[in-house]
Amino acid sequence: MNTTIVAEKLKKGDEIRIIAPSRSMKILGKDCIELATKRLEQEGFNVTFAKNVMESDDDYDCAKIENRVKDLEDAFKDKNVKAILTVIGGYNSNQLLSYINYEVIKENPKILCGFSDITALLNSIYSKTGLITYYGPHYSSFGMEKGLEYTLEYFKKMLIETNKEIDILPSKEWSNDAWFIDQENREFIKNKGFLTINEGKAEGEIIGGNLCTLNLLQGTEYMPNIENKILFLEDDGMAGNAFLKEFDRNLQSLLHTLKTVKAIVFGRAEKNCEMTDEKWIKLIKNKVELKNIPVIANVDFGHTTPICTFPIGGYAKIEANNGKVSIQIRENK
């Protein structure tokens, strides 16, 4: 078992390297790239780009495997780089896992942050090296003109401020519109807050991310130990109104691999998934494995915006009682 490693926090003047282990930066608009870079520079960081971020195969929208791996390893080896942000998600970062030199990462620990398809990379790196990774915004997320405040706040709390307990609170409002197409005409929805499905208290290590991507690691050497952990799980809206059925079977598949789970925190589903509170409750009440543990839904992470940043391999304290919910996270116990 690897010893847990926590990378140094970011500070003003640090270099952030942008890599594309999933889809290429070529799919981003020029305005998004300029604004994302400007936003990070306004926070005091020096933004640099990996050599192959714009390479794109027409069938996969990404660079060759060897070039994506090289960009990842080069970013870890570069002593000037203090954090690595992924461009965006996609479908195939798990292609890289057997080609990565994990000793390079273990010997040069630094922040790695992204979400969605990047789940495969984040969890495999934690599993193979013990380095805590971060489920949070992509580089492209910073190209959002409106509604970024909560995302930026939690990014900074997790990756810049000293290691301390962070309270995850509900955002005031959320959105699930195509902001990358139309930055002006946005729909912001009042946040009703977290949904308590099962009450209870729990403390433990955090594992998780995008559920269907995490499941790709089952049965491989890249899957972290999820036994007796607190799971933070979410999924995208590709299944549309079949989300309930698809999420149910993916969750059940994961539950079949373990004997105990301490708690589950679910990220908010996208609008087209039609996941009402009643559907979340029905989903969980049918799982005997989850009968006596706290379960919370509609938390701000996943494929709606804004999102918090949480540490994979970090630590959480969960309490849900009498309509009140407390979610606290940090890197160490």
N, C-alpha and C positions, 0 to 999 in steps of 0.2 A: 504493500500500500504506500502510495506517495505521500510525503509530507506536504501539507497545504502551503502554498506560496502566494503571498499577496504582493503585487507589483507596487512600485512607488506611485504616489498620487501625482497628478498633474499640477504644474505651477506655471505662472506667466513666463512666456518665452520658450516653452517647450515645443518640440516638433511633434506633430501628429501626421502619421503616414496613412494615406488612403490606398486601400487595396481592393481588388475585385475578385474574391474567391468564388463568387456566384456569377450573377450577370455583370456584363461589362458596363463601364461608365458611359459608353457610347450611346446607351439608351436614354441617358439624361439630357434634358434640354440645356442649352447654353445658359439661360437665365437661372436655372436651378443650380448649376455648377458654380456660377459666379456668386450667387447669394449664399450658398452653403459655405463657400470658402471665406466670404466676407464675414459671415456670422462667427465662424471659429476664430478668425483673425481679430475680430472685435473683442473676443474673450481673452485675447493676449497670446494666442498660439500661432506657431509657424506651420502652415499646411504644405505638405509635399505629397507627390503622387508616385505610386509605384510605376515601374517602367511599362508594364503591360496592361494598365487599367483600361485603355481604350481598344485593346485587341478584341475582336469579336468574330466568332464563327457564326455563319448565318443560321445554322440549325439549332445552336445552343445559346446564342447571345453571350458568349463568354470566350475567354482566351483558352489556349491549349492547357492541358493539365499541368505540364512541366513549367509553363510560364506563370501560372497562378501559384503553384507551389514555390517557385523561385521568389516571387514578389512577397509572399508570406514570410519565408525564411530570411530574405534580405532585410525586411522590416524589423524582424526580431534581432538580427545580428548587428544592425546599424546602431552604434552607441548614441547617436544624436536623437534617435527616435524614442519617444517616451510613451506613446500610445498609438494604437492602430485602429482605424475605423474602416468598416466595410462599406463599399459603395451602396449596395442595395442587396436584397435577397434574390431568390430565383428558385432553382430546382436541383442543382447538382454539386453543391459544395462537398457532398459526401464522396465524390469522385477523387478528392485529394487525399483522403485519410491515410491510405496505405503508402503514399509517396512522401509524406512529411517526415523530416528528421526531428523527432520530438525532443532529442537531447539539445538541439539548437535552441528550442523554445525554453526548455527547463534551465539552461545555462544563461539565458538572457530574458528573464521575466519582465513583461511589461503589459500594460492594459490592452485588451482586445475587446472591442464592443461592436455589436450588431444584433439583428434579430431575424425571425422568420427562418429561411433556409440556412442561415448561419448557425442555427441550433446545432447542426451536425458538427461543425467545426468547434464551437464553444465547448460542447460536452466532451468531445473526443480529446481535446487538449487538456481539459481538467482531469479526465480519466487517466490519461497517459503521463501527465507531468505533475499534477497537483496544483497547477496554476489556476487561481480563481479567474474566471472570465466574466464578461458582463453582457446581460441581455438588455439591450437598450437601443437608442437610435442609431440608424445608419448615417453615413455622411450625407446622403440624399435627404434625410429628414430635416437637416438644417437649411434646406432650400425652401422651406415653407414660410410664406410671408406672414400669415396670420395663424394664431392658435398654437404657437410654439412655446409659450412661456412655461407651462407646466413641465413639458419635456426637457427644456433647458435647465429648469430649476433642479430636477431630480438627477439629471446628468451631472451637474456641478456638485450636488450633495454627495453623490456616490463616488465620483472620480477626481474631484478637486479638494474637497474638504477633508480634514483629518478623519481617520477611521473612528466613527462613532455610530451609535444607533440612529437609524433614520425611520421616522414614522411615515408610512405610506398612507396618504390621505386621498380622498376622492377629488378629482378635478371638479371645477365648478361647471364646466360644460365640455362636451366632446363632439367630434365630427367624424364622418365616414364618407366624405365626398372626394371627388377626383381633383384635389387641390393642385396636383402637378399639371393638370390641364387648364384649370381656371382658378387662378389665385385670388380673384376678386369676389366672385359669387360663391360664397361659402355658406354652408348650413351648420350652425352650432346648436347643439341640443342640450338642454338643462340636464345635468347629471343627478339622477335620483340617489346616487350613493351605492355602496356595496350591498350585495344580496347575501344574507346569511341563510344557508341551506341547512347546515347542521351546526349547532352551538358546541362550544368546547374550548379547551386550551391546549396548545402544543408548542414545543420548542425543538428545533433541529436544523439539520443541514438542508440547504436549498438545492434542488435539481430541477431542470425543466427547460421550458421554452416552447417552441412550436411542436405540438403533440405528434402530428403525422411525420415530421422530420426526426424527432427523437426516436420514434418507433423504427426508423430505418437502421438504427444502431443495435437493435435487439439481436442477441446471439453473436455479436462481434466483440472483439477486444477493445473497441472504442466506446462501448456503452459504460457509463459510470455506474457505480453501485447505487441503486435507488431504494434498496431495502431500508425501511424505517426512516425515511426522509420526508421532508415537506416538499411537495410537488407544486411548482408554478407552471401552469399549462394554458395554452391558448391555441386557436387555429384560425386560418383565414376563411374567407367566404366563398371559396371556389365551388363548394358543394351546394351553395344557395340554400333553398328551403329544405334540402335534404341534409343540412348540417347536423341536426339532432341525431339522425341515424348514423351518419359517418363518424361524428365525434364519439358517439356511444361505442361503436365497435373498436375505434382506435384506443379509447380509454380502457375498454375491457381487455384488449390485447396487452396493454401495459400492466394492468392489474394482475393478469395471469402470471406475470414474471416475478411477482413478489408476494411475501407472506404478510407484511405489515407496511402501512403507510401512516405517518403521523398526522398529516393534514394535507388538504389540497386547496390551492388558490387558483381560480380560473380568471383569465383575462377576458375582457369584454369581446363578445362576438360581433361580427360586422352586421350592418342593418339587414342585408339581404338574406341573412341566416334565419331571421324571424324567431330568434330565441327569446321568448318571453320568460318572465320569472317562473311561471308555471312549468315551462318546459325544462328549465334548469333543475327545478325541484324534482320533477318526475324522473329526469335522467339519473339523479343521484340517489333518490329513494329506492330505485330498483337495483342498486349496487350493495349487496350485503357486506362487501369488503369495506365499505365506507360508513357503515352504520353508526359507529361510535367515535368518529373523529370529526374535528371541525372542518367544514367545507364552506368556502366563500366564493362568490362569483361577481362578475361585472367590475373587476378591478382594472385600473388603467395600465394595461400592457397588452401588446398584441398588434392587430392590424387596423384598429381605429386609432384616432389621435385625440388627445396627447397620450404619451406613455411615460411610465417611470423606468428607471434603470435598476436592475437587481443583480446581485452577484451569484453566479452559478458556482456552487461550492461554498458559498457564504452561509450565513446563519439567520434564522427567522424565529420570531416569537409571535404566535397567533393567539388571539382571544376573541371569541364571539359569544356574547351573553346579553340577554334582555334587550336585543335590538342594537347593541353597541358592538362595534368591531374595531379591534386594534391589530395592525400589521406592522411589526418593527423588523428591520433588516440591518445587518452589518456583515463585515467580512469575517470577523473572528468571533468565537464564543464569548 
